[in-house]
Amino acid sequence: MLQDKEKNHIFWLMGPTSSGKTTLAKLLYGRFLSANNFSFHFDGDEVRDAFGVNLGFSNNDRLLVVKTLVYVANKGLAAGGNVVVSALTAFDDARLYIKKNLQNSIVIYLRCSISECANRDPKGLYAREKRGEINTLVGASSIYHEPVCPDIILETEESTPEETLQELISKLDKIQINI
């Protein structure tokens, strides 16, 4: 189905590790696909995995992941698709970069306490950090600061992923973005 490029958006989901970014992104992407809407989903972890061992967790490496995601997201939008990005986006330099360089974007912050994120811990990262195996987990090894002025804030602490998706759809409807 050919879509009007002016109606398509980049939906950038950010939040601490285990706040529900990838899960919500997959649900949103699936909704686009089920409606035959040409779309893409890009995840920060997938970009990191694609670069392999050459890409670490320094601030410069984290910014490179964000720059890569911005590049592919803008390309996806230019190709006529809606784009869903799920990425930690923890630091001001990355947030400023997406603000300056993303086209037609909606920035969505998933708010969830670090204690709840650590309870979820599907990848075992908080447990690894607690055991001293890693020291780069933003939110545990360093503070995850909430973004200033995201377009949408979703509280994911006590909501199921499906409830969070419905809340997102409702908030998008209020700003006249129909998905």
N, C-alpha and C positions, 0 to 999 in steps of 0.2 A: 504494500500500500504506500503510495507516494504521499508524503506529508508536507505541509507548509512549513518551511524552515523557520519562519518568524514565530511559529507557535511552539517550536521545540525548545527545550531547555537542557542545561546541564544541572543535575541535582547532585550537589556535593555534600555528602554525609560525613561529618567529623564528630569525634568524641573519643573518650579514653578507650584503651584496649578492653574488649569484652562488654562494651556498652550496647552493642547490637548493630553496629554499622553494616557489617557484611550481610548479616541476616536480613535486615530491613532492605538493604540494597537489592538483594536477590528477590525479595518479595515484590518490590517496586518494579524491577526489571521484568519479572514474570508477569506482572499486570500489563505492562506495555506489550509484551509478546502475545499474551492471550487476547489482546485487542488488535492484533496484527499491526502494531505500531513498531516501525523500524527503530531499534534501540541498541544500546551498548551498555555493558557494565564493566567498569575497570576498578580493580581493587589494589590498594597499596601493597599488600602482601604479595600479590601476583607479580606486580612490577618488580618488587625486590627479588622474588624468586627467579625471575627472568634474567636478572643481572648476575645472579649467583653470588659466589664468595667475594667478588670484587666490590660489592655494595654493602657497607656496614651500617652502623647506627650513629655515626657522627652527625653533627648538625648539617654539615655539607652534604653528606649522603642522604639524609632525610629530605633536605631541600631538593636534591636531584630527583628523588622519587616523586615529589610534588610537581616539579617542573615537567617531568615525563607524563604524569597524569594530566596536567593541564594541556600539554601538547596533544595527546591522543584524544582527550575530551573535546577540545576545539575542533579537531579533525572529524570526529564523529558527528558533532553538531553541524559542521559544514557539509557533511555528506547527507544530511537530511534526517538524522536520527535524534531521538532523545538519548541523553547520556546520564548514567548513574555512576557516581564515583564514591567509593567508600575508602576513606583514608584517615589516619590518626590526625594529621594536620595540627600538631601540638604547639608549634612555635610561631611567634609573631612574624618572622621572615616568610614562612610558608603561607601564612594567612594573608599577609600583604601581597604576596606574589599572586595568589589566586584572585584576590580582589582586583588587582590591576590587569590580569591577563586572561581570566575566564570570560567567555562570551555568553551572554544570555543565561546567567546562572542564578540558582537558588541555593544559598548556603544553609544547611540544616545541621543544627547541633543536637546531638543525642546526649542529654544530661542523665548521668547515672553516677552514684557515689562510687568511689574507688573500692570501698568495702564490698559493695554488691558486685562490682566487676570482678574482684578477687574471688568472691564466692562462686561466680559463674565459671571463670577461668577455663574455657574449653580447650585452650592450647597448652595449659599448664605453665604459662609464663609468670604469673604471680607467684606460684609455688616455686618455680626455679629461681626467681629473684629473692624470695624469702630464704632459700637454701644457700644463697650466695653464688649461684651458678652463672647468673647474668647480673649486670648492673646498669642496663640501658633502658629499663622499662619505665617509660614516662607514666607517671601516676603512682609509681612505687619508689623507684630510684630517684626520681625528680617529680616536681609538682606538674600536674596537668592543669594549666590555667584555662578557665572558660573563655571562649572567644567573645570579643566585643561585638555586639550588634549583628548576630547571625540573622538571616531572614526568618528562620523558623527554629523554635526550640521544642524538642520533644522530650518528655520525661519518660525514660525507659525503665526506671528502677522497678516499678511494680506492674508494668504492662506486659502483656504477651506481645510477641512480634506482630501478630495479626491486629491486635488492638492499636499498636503503634502505627501500623500502616493506615488504618482507618482514621486515626487522629491526623496523620500527615495529609491524607486525601482531603479531609475536612478543612484543614488550614490552607491547603492549596486552593480549594474552591473559594475560600474567603478572599483570596487575592486574585481571583479570576484566572486560575491556572487549572484547567480541567485535564485529568489524565484518565 
